[in-house]
Amino acid sequence: MEKTMLDREPDVEVLFEFNGSRRYPAADGYRPHHLVKDGCLTTGVHHYYEVETVAPNGTAKGTITFITPEAYPNCLWAGKRISIQEGARIVGHATILKVLNPILLGEFNT
Protein backbone atom coordinates (compact mmCIF):
# COMPACT_ATOMS: atom_id res chain seq x y z
CA MET A 1 0.00 0.00 0.00
CA GLU A 2 1.45 3.36 -1.05
CA LYS A 3 1.94 6.01 1.61
CA THR A 4 0.07 9.28 1.26
CA MET A 5 1.55 12.68 2.12
CA LEU A 6 -0.07 12.38 5.55
CA ASP A 7 1.78 9.11 6.24
CA ARG A 8 5.23 10.30 5.14
CA GLU A 9 8.00 12.04 7.00
CA PRO A 10 8.26 15.82 6.45
CA ASP A 11 10.17 17.06 3.41
CA VAL A 12 11.59 20.30 4.86
CA GLU A 13 12.06 22.12 8.13
CA VAL A 14 11.24 25.81 7.82
CA LEU A 15 10.63 29.16 9.48
CA PHE A 16 7.07 30.24 8.62
CA GLU A 17 6.42 33.99 8.35
CA PHE A 18 2.84 35.08 7.70
CA ASN A 19 2.25 38.58 6.29
CA GLY A 20 -1.07 39.51 7.97
CA SER A 21 -3.28 38.94 4.92
CA ARG A 22 -5.08 35.90 6.38
CA ARG A 23 -8.25 36.63 8.31
CA TYR A 24 -7.74 33.78 10.83
CA PRO A 25 -4.73 32.04 12.37
CA ALA A 26 -3.23 29.08 10.50
CA ALA A 27 -3.80 25.84 12.42
CA ASP A 28 -1.46 22.87 12.55
CA GLY A 29 -2.38 20.77 9.49
CA TYR A 30 -3.00 23.85 7.28
CA ARG A 31 -2.59 22.90 3.57
CA PRO A 32 -1.77 25.94 1.42
CA HIS A 33 0.11 26.08 -1.88
CA HIS A 34 3.86 26.69 -2.07
CA LEU A 35 5.86 28.05 -4.99
CA VAL A 36 8.81 25.65 -4.78
CA LYS A 37 10.33 26.79 -8.10
CA ASP A 38 9.33 29.00 -11.01
CA GLY A 39 6.09 27.70 -12.49
CA CYS A 40 5.66 24.97 -9.86
CA LEU A 41 2.97 25.56 -7.26
CA THR A 42 2.30 22.55 -5.01
CA THR A 43 0.31 21.72 -1.89
CA GLY A 44 1.97 20.95 1.42
CA VAL A 45 0.84 20.21 4.97
CA HIS A 46 2.19 22.49 7.71
CA HIS A 47 3.11 21.24 11.16
CA TYR A 48 4.16 23.83 13.72
CA TYR A 49 6.57 23.23 16.59
CA GLU A 50 5.32 24.07 20.09
CA VAL A 51 2.13 25.88 18.91
CA GLU A 52 -1.22 24.75 17.52
CA THR A 53 -1.90 27.95 15.55
CA VAL A 54 0.09 30.82 14.07
CA ALA A 55 -1.35 34.36 14.02
CA PRO A 56 -2.08 35.97 10.62
CA ASN A 57 1.08 38.11 11.09
CA GLY A 58 3.00 35.56 13.18
CA THR A 59 6.05 33.37 12.81
CA ALA A 60 6.79 29.79 13.84
CA LYS A 61 9.22 27.00 13.13
CA GLY A 62 7.93 23.71 11.79
CA THR A 63 7.83 21.36 8.82
CA ILE A 64 6.13 20.97 5.45
CA THR A 65 5.21 17.66 3.84
CA PHE A 66 4.64 18.20 0.10
CA ILE A 67 2.11 16.29 -1.98
CA THR A 68 4.41 14.98 -4.77
CA PRO A 69 8.07 15.88 -4.14
CA GLU A 70 9.28 13.51 -6.88
CA ALA A 71 7.63 15.83 -9.45
CA TYR A 72 10.02 18.74 -8.64
CA PRO A 73 13.38 17.25 -7.61
CA ASN A 74 16.52 19.20 -6.69
CA CYS A 75 14.77 22.55 -6.18
CA LEU A 76 15.23 23.35 -2.46
CA TRP A 77 18.18 24.22 -0.22
CA ALA A 78 18.80 25.79 3.18
CA GLY A 79 18.18 29.53 3.00
CA LYS A 80 15.76 29.43 0.05
CA ARG A 81 12.55 31.38 0.64
CA ILE A 82 9.33 30.05 -0.89
CA SER A 83 5.91 31.70 -0.95
CA ILE A 84 2.92 30.38 0.98
CA GLN A 85 -0.20 30.97 -1.12
CA GLU A 86 -3.96 30.65 -1.02
CA GLY A 87 -4.66 30.58 -4.74
CA ALA A 88 -2.88 33.58 -6.26
CA ARG A 89 -2.74 35.45 -2.91
CA ILE A 90 0.59 35.27 -1.06
CA VAL A 91 -0.13 34.91 2.68
CA GLY A 92 3.45 34.47 3.81
CA HIS A 93 6.82 32.86 3.18
CA ALA A 94 8.72 29.85 4.42
CA THR A 95 12.48 29.99 4.69
CA ILE A 96 14.04 26.55 4.33
CA LEU A 97 16.16 25.66 7.37
CA LYS A 98 16.88 22.06 6.39
CA VAL A 99 15.92 19.79 3.49
CA LEU A 100 14.89 16.45 4.99
CA ASN A 101 13.94 14.67 1.74
CA PRO A 102 17.02 14.04 -0.43
CA ILE A 103 14.88 14.06 -3.61
CA LEU A 104 14.32 17.81 -3.11
CA LEU A 105 17.88 18.78 -2.26
CA GLY A 106 19.35 21.12 -4.85
CA GLU A 107 22.30 23.45 -5.09
CA PHE A 108 22.08 27.12 -4.29
CA ASN A 109 21.61 29.14 -7.47
CA THR A 110 21.92 32.91 -7.74
Steps between C-alpha positions, in 0.01 A plus 500: 500500500645836395549765766313827465648840586338470843685173569845619390777674686526878445691624196642824645547682827418869469439835666144608414435875473142609435441850359168593668279443195320196646183573693551215752801326654650204313443176692734203513408290194438808279541405129582804285688514170875561481700636208795260521652614168400721209176370352457227763231559760433199725301417812666423831387426855635728774592375845605759756741440787375584850181681382165387361432820303699787352356854495427661160816714547692245709805281463574142603743221429371171366490265203330461163408169339443554126247309292730369221866590563621263226335732243739791581836351603814695592325835551546580872795587724562657840438874482258490205179695559178367347158665494201368693188559290124468510430493128678800348514687835833482685428464874858456613837339437690199624876514527656156464712411804572140402404273210397166650405322175808437283286502182444875550856597585647734241795733476478867580453702182531877473 
